[in-house]
Each structure stands twice: as structure tokens, then as C-alpha cells.
């Protein structure tokens, strides 16, 4: 029924344990940063509120905590390029090798090896991030194409289902862009843009199977994330209790952050591994269909941009035969 091997995917996660630890440290550190900076801001606000009297301290603490939370969120947003380049893409590079039953070089850690492979394919983090953003745009165009098909079917009450489908597919396709990057790494192409173009066409011509599997994997991932959220409510509420002032909603916010950290560190790489299995299995032996290439060119300006960069040999990966800087 499904095109992935769940036990093997879990086994691959175990084999990439060093990278899982790295991800836990990174995303766990982000979660801790949210708590610490928010608490620090609330403390400063509580102290400043003293000048306005006891009745003002709770309000000042709330706004101080909110500012601390916002500053942390801004910092994480600015670091998103680094997270993709160092954490996510590096892990994908290691998973690609292990999925193809290849051994990693002796004497080199997984994190170092993953970073080396990514740098060979994408000299600068901005190049990988730019490609990833374009790929996401093309994936959204394919999802929109599926939605347009469903919306014109003469089935009573389908509009509500289409709206639900649209919301769910935004979640389901969240893992697909990294699968496209996995194809670029796996093919060891000297032109990452051309490799991404090929992968997108292969994805488009197999969109039904890809979306079916993506929907199930997304559902599984978010059910586990919700369970983690519920489990984290109690300790998160305890942290809020230690903060000065009125932060009654803080327990809910921190529980969401902790659940997000677990999802990003453990559940996301598992979901991506499952999607990689699906993509490699479904597209094995296939060549890109020119009709789908033309269809994607009509659907998405971002796909056209990827094609232009592929044909022009735009910067983003080293030129053929050139060493990574």
C-alpha cells in the first residue's frame, strides 16, 4: 500500500545517531534559548515595573517576556539558512550514502562528512537556500495543480473537502523540498540546478504516489508531535510558574516549542528518510518526461528560473571539475 520501508528507515536513523545527537543539541538549544531569553525579558520587565508600583509589575513582566520571545524568534529566522546548510542538508547527505549501502570514509565523523559533501555540491549556504526556496515554490505549484483538479470535479460538498485538502497538503509537502535536495546530492551532479530540475520533473510525473505517501507520513509525524506536546505541557507549566509576573499562556507556548524541537530533531529526519525511500523507489529507472517539463514551465515561474540557472551554469555548485572553495 505504501512505498516506504518503515523498519529500515528507523534503522537508518539509528545508524545516523551522531547526526541525531547533533540535531538534538541544535534544536534543543533553540528551545532552551526561547525559555531563557523569554524568562530573562520577563525578569527585566518585572524589575522595571517596580517603578510603576506593584500593580504594574505583572504587565511589565508580560511585555518583557514577549520582547524576549520575539528577539529569539528573529534570531532563529536569521539562522534558517545555516540550519538548512549545516544541519538538514548534511544529515541528508549521510542518509543518501547509507541508503545506497555505501560506507562512510574511515576516520571522519558523520557531521564533518555531511558538511563536506554539502559544500562540494553547494559552495555557499546562500546558493542552497536560494535553490530550496525555488523548489518549495515549484512544489506548491504542483499541489495547486492537484487542488484545481479536485475543485472542478462535479461532486456535491467537495469544496469543503478541497479546503481541508489544501490545508493538509501545505503540511504534507513540507518534507518534499529536502527530497529534491537529496536527489541533487545522490546524483553527484556538478550542476545542482540541473539536478533539481530533473528531480522536480520526476516528482511531477509521479505526483499521485508521492502525495499519497507524503500525506500519510505527515499525518503520522504530526500525531506524534501532538502527543509530545501534551507530554510537555506539565514541565512547561512548571517553567512558567518560576517566571515573574503573569504568563498564564506561557505553558502552552513553551510546550509547543518543545514539541517543535522534538519534531525538528527526530521526527523530521525520519519523515524525510521515508520520503527519500518513496522517491528513489518510485522514480527508479525513469527519465524526466518532456511533457511534464513543459507543464511545470507553464505552472511555475520558479521552475523556469531553475531551468534558466541550470542552462546558464549559474553559481550554486562548483563548475565541473572545480574543487569546492
C-alpha positions as CSV (number, residue, x, y, z in Angstrom):
1,X,0.0,0.0,0.0
2,X,2.9,2.4,0.9
3,X,6.2,2.8,-0.9
4,X,8.4,3.1,2.1
5,X,10.1,0.6,4.5
6,X,9.4,1.9,8.0
7,X,11.7,-0.5,9.9
8,X,14.6,0.2,7.5
9,X,14.0,4.0,7.9
10,X,14.2,3.6,11.7
11,X,17.4,1.5,11.3
12,X,18.9,4.4,9.2
13,X,18.0,6.8,12.0
14,X,19.9,4.6,14.4
15,X,22.9,4.4,12.1
16,X,23.0,8.2,11.9
17,X,22.9,8.5,15.7
18,X,25.8,11.1,15.8
19,X,23.7,13.3,13.5
20,X,20.6,12.8,15.6
21,X,22.6,13.9,18.7
22,X,23.8,17.0,16.7
23,X,20.2,17.8,15.8
24,X,19.0,17.4,19.3
25,X,21.8,19.7,20.6
26,X,21.0,22.3,18.0
27,X,17.2,22.3,18.2
28,X,17.2,21.6,22.0
29,X,19.5,24.6,22.3
30,X,17.0,26.7,20.4
31,X,14.1,25.6,22.7
32,X,16.2,26.4,25.7
33,X,17.1,29.8,24.2
34,X,13.4,30.6,23.9
35,X,12.8,29.8,27.6
36,X,15.9,31.6,28.9
37,X,15.6,34.8,26.9
38,X,11.8,34.9,27.4
39,X,12.4,34.5,31.2
40,X,15.2,37.0,31.2
41,X,13.0,39.5,29.4
42,X,10.2,38.9,31.9
43,X,12.5,39.4,34.8
44,X,13.8,42.7,33.4
45,X,10.2,43.8,32.8
46,X,9.2,42.8,36.3
47,X,12.1,44.8,37.7
48,X,11.2,47.9,35.6
49,X,7.6,47.6,36.7
50,X,8.7,48.2,40.3
51,X,9.0,51.9,39.4
52,X,5.3,51.9,38.5
53,X,4.2,50.1,41.6
54,X,3.2,46.5,42.4
55,X,0.2,46.7,40.1
56,X,2.4,47.5,37.1
57,X,4.9,44.7,37.6
58,X,2.8,41.9,36.1
59,X,2.1,43.8,32.9
60,X,5.8,44.9,32.6
61,X,6.8,41.2,33.0
62,X,4.5,40.1,30.3
63,X,5.8,42.6,27.8
64,X,9.4,42.0,28.8
65,X,8.8,38.2,28.2
66,X,7.1,38.9,24.9
67,X,10.0,41.1,23.7
68,X,12.5,38.3,24.7
69,X,10.4,35.8,22.8
70,X,10.3,38.0,19.7
71,X,14.1,38.6,19.8
72,X,14.7,34.9,19.9
73,X,12.3,34.2,17.1
74,X,14.0,36.8,15.0
75,X,17.4,35.3,15.6
76,X,16.2,31.8,14.7
77,X,14.7,33.2,11.5
78,X,18.0,34.8,10.6
79,X,19.7,31.4,11.2
80,X,17.4,29.4,9.0
81,X,19.9,29.4,6.1
82,X,22.6,28.0,8.4
83,X,20.2,25.3,9.8
84,X,19.4,24.1,6.3
85,X,23.0,24.1,5.1
86,X,24.7,22.6,8.2
87,X,22.1,20.5,9.9
88,X,19.4,19.4,7.5
89,X,21.4,19.0,4.2
90,X,24.4,17.5,5.9
91,X,22.1,14.8,7.5
92,X,20.5,14.1,4.1
93,X,24.0,13.7,2.6
94,X,24.8,11.0,5.2
95,X,21.4,9.3,4.7
96,X,21.9,9.1,1.0
97,X,25.2,7.2,1.4
98,X,23.7,4.8,3.9
99,X,20.6,4.2,1.8
100,X,22.8,3.2,-1.1
101,X,24.7,0.8,1.2
102,X,27.9,2.8,0.9
103,X,30.4,3.1,3.7
104,X,31.4,6.5,5.0
105,X,35.2,7.3,4.9
106,X,37.1,5.9,7.9
107,X,38.3,8.4,10.4
108,X,35.8,11.1,9.5
109,X,32.7,11.8,11.7
110,X,29.3,11.9,10.2
111,X,28.7,15.6,10.8
112,X,32.1,16.5,9.2
113,X,31.4,14.2,6.3
114,X,27.9,15.6,5.7
115,X,29.2,19.2,5.8
116,X,32.0,18.3,3.3
117,X,29.5,16.7,0.8
118,X,27.1,19.7,1.0
119,X,30.0,22.1,0.5
120,X,31.1,20.2,-2.6
121,X,27.6,20.4,-4.1
122,X,26.8,24.0,-2.8
123,X,29.8,26.2,-2.3
124,X,27.8,28.8,-0.3
125,X,24.9,28.4,2.0
126,X,23.0,31.1,0.2
127,X,23.1,29.0,-3.0
128,X,21.5,26.0,-1.3
129,X,19.0,28.3,0.5
130,X,18.1,30.0,-2.8
131,X,17.6,26.7,-4.6
132,X,15.5,25.4,-1.7
133,X,13.2,28.4,-1.8
134,X,12.6,28.0,-5.6
135,X,12.0,24.2,-5.1
136,X,9.4,25.0,-2.5
137,X,7.6,27.3,-4.9
138,X,7.5,24.6,-7.6
139,X,6.2,22.0,-5.1
140,X,3.4,24.5,-4.1
141,X,2.5,24.9,-7.8
142,X,2.2,21.1,-8.2
143,X,0.0,20.9,-5.1
144,X,-2.1,23.8,-6.6
145,X,-2.5,21.8,-9.8
146,X,-3.9,18.8,-7.8
147,X,-6.2,21.1,-5.9
148,X,-7.5,22.6,-9.2
149,X,-8.3,19.2,-10.5
150,X,-10.3,18.3,-7.3
151,X,-12.1,21.7,-7.3
152,X,-13.7,21.2,-10.8
153,X,-15.0,17.6,-10.1
154,X,-18.8,17.6,-10.0
155,X,-19.1,16.1,-6.6
156,X,-21.5,17.7,-4.0
157,X,-19.9,19.0,-0.9
158,X,-16.4,18.7,-2.4
159,X,-15.5,22.3,-1.9
160,X,-15.2,21.8,1.9
161,X,-13.0,18.7,1.3
162,X,-10.8,20.7,-1.1
163,X,-10.3,23.4,1.5
164,X,-9.3,20.7,4.0
165,X,-7.1,19.0,1.4
166,X,-5.4,22.4,0.7
167,X,-4.6,23.0,4.3
168,X,-3.3,19.4,4.8
169,X,-1.2,19.4,1.7
170,X,0.7,22.5,2.9
171,X,1.9,20.3,5.7
172,X,2.4,17.2,3.7
173,X,4.7,18.8,1.0
174,X,6.9,20.3,3.7
175,X,9.3,17.4,3.5
176,X,9.4,17.1,-0.3
177,X,11.8,20.0,-0.9
178,X,14.6,18.2,1.0
179,X,13.9,15.1,-1.0
180,X,14.7,17.1,-4.1
181,X,18.0,18.2,-2.5
182,X,18.7,14.5,-1.7
183,X,18.4,13.8,-5.4
184,X,20.9,16.5,-6.2
185,X,23.3,15.1,-3.6
186,X,22.8,11.5,-4.7
187,X,23.4,12.1,-8.4
188,X,26.7,13.9,-7.6
189,X,25.9,16.4,-10.3
190,X,28.2,19.3,-10.9
191,X,25.1,21.4,-11.7
192,X,22.8,21.4,-8.7
193,X,20.2,23.4,-10.6
194,X,20.0,20.8,-13.4
195,X,19.7,18.0,-10.9
196,X,16.9,19.9,-9.1
197,X,15.1,20.4,-12.4
198,X,15.3,16.7,-13.2
199,X,14.1,15.7,-9.7
200,X,11.1,18.1,-9.9
201,X,10.0,16.7,-13.2
202,X,10.3,13.2,-11.8
203,X,8.3,14.3,-8.8
204,X,5.7,15.9,-11.0
205,X,5.2,12.8,-13.2
206,X,4.8,10.7,-10.1
207,X,2.9,13.2,-8.0
208,X,0.0,10.9,-7.2
209,X,2.2,8.3,-5.5
210,X,4.4,11.0,-3.9
211,X,1.5,12.9,-2.4
212,X,-0.3,9.8,-1.2
213,X,2.8,8.7,0.8
214,X,3.5,12.3,1.9
215,X,0.0,12.7,3.3
216,X,0.3,9.5,5.4
217,X,3.8,10.4,6.6
218,X,2.7,13.9,7.5
219,X,-0.3,12.6,9.4
220,X,1.9,10.2,11.4
221,X,4.5,12.8,12.1
222,X,2.0,15.4,13.5
223,X,0.2,12.8,15.6
224,X,3.4,12.0,17.3
225,X,4.2,15.7,17.6
226,X,0.8,16.4,19.3
227,X,1.5,13.6,21.8
228,X,4.9,15.1,22.6
229,X,3.1,18.5,23.0
230,X,0.7,17.0,25.5
231,X,3.5,15.3,27.4
232,X,5.4,18.6,27.6
233,X,2.5,20.7,29.0
234,X,3.3,19.8,32.6
235,X,7.1,20.7,32.6
236,X,6.4,23.8,30.5
237,X,3.8,25.0,33.0
238,X,6.4,24.4,35.8
239,X,8.8,26.7,34.0
240,X,6.2,29.4,33.6
241,X,5.4,29.1,37.3
242,X,9.1,30.1,38.1
243,X,8.8,33.2,35.9
244,X,7.8,36.5,37.5
245,X,4.5,38.1,36.6
246,X,1.5,36.9,34.7
247,X,2.5,34.4,32.0
248,X,-0.5,32.0,32.1
249,X,-0.2,31.3,28.3
250,X,3.5,30.6,28.6
251,X,3.0,27.0,29.4
252,X,1.1,26.4,26.1
253,X,3.7,28.4,24.2
254,X,6.7,26.6,25.7
255,X,5.0,23.2,25.2
256,X,4.6,24.0,21.5
257,X,8.3,25.0,21.3
258,X,9.4,21.8,23.0
259,X,7.2,19.7,20.7
260,X,8.6,21.6,17.7
261,X,12.2,20.9,18.9
262,X,11.5,17.1,19.1
263,X,9.8,17.2,15.7
264,X,12.7,19.1,14.1
265,X,15.4,17.0,15.7
266,X,13.9,13.5,15.4
267,X,10.6,13.3,13.6
268,X,11.5,15.4,10.6
269,X,14.6,13.4,9.6
270,X,12.6,10.2,9.9
271,X,9.8,11.6,7.7
272,X,12.4,12.8,5.2
273,X,14.0,9.4,5.2
274,X,10.7,7.8,4.4
275,X,10.0,10.3,1.6
276,X,13.5,9.6,0.2
277,X,12.7,5.9,0.1
278,X,9.5,6.6,-1.7
279,X,11.1,9.0,-4.3
280,X,14.1,6.7,-5.0
281,X,11.8,3.6,-5.4
282,X,9.1,5.3,-7.5
283,X,11.5,7.0,-9.8
284,X,14.0,4.2,-10.2
285,X,14.8,3.7,-13.9
286,X,12.7,6.6,-15.0
287,X,13.7,9.5,-17.2
288,X,12.2,13.0,-17.0
289,X,9.0,13.3,-19.2
290,X,9.3,16.3,-21.6
291,X,5.5,16.8,-21.2
292,X,5.9,17.3,-17.5
293,X,8.8,19.6,-18.0
294,X,6.7,21.8,-20.3
295,X,3.7,21.6,-17.8
296,X,5.9,22.7,-14.9
297,X,7.2,25.6,-17.0
298,X,3.6,26.7,-17.5
299,X,2.7,26.2,-13.9
300,X,5.6,27.9,-12.1
301,X,7.9,30.8,-12.9
302,X,10.2,29.4,-10.2
303,X,10.7,26.3,-12.3
304,X,11.5,28.4,-15.3
305,X,14.1,30.2,-13.1
306,X,15.6,26.9,-12.1
307,X,15.8,25.9,-15.7
308,X,17.5,29.1,-16.7
309,X,20.1,28.7,-14.0
310,X,20.7,25.1,-15.0
311,X,21.3,26.0,-18.6
312,X,23.4,29.1,-17.8
313,X,25.6,27.2,-15.3
314,X,24.7,29.7,-12.6
315,X,26.7,29.8,-9.3
316,X,25.4,27.5,-6.7
317,X,27.5,24.5,-7.1
318,X,31.1,24.3,-8.3
319,X,31.7,24.1,-12.0
320,X,32.6,20.7,-13.5
321,X,35.9,19.6,-12.2
322,X,36.3,22.6,-9.9
323,X,37.1,22.0,-6.3
324,X,34.9,23.4,-3.6
325,X,36.2,26.5,-2.0
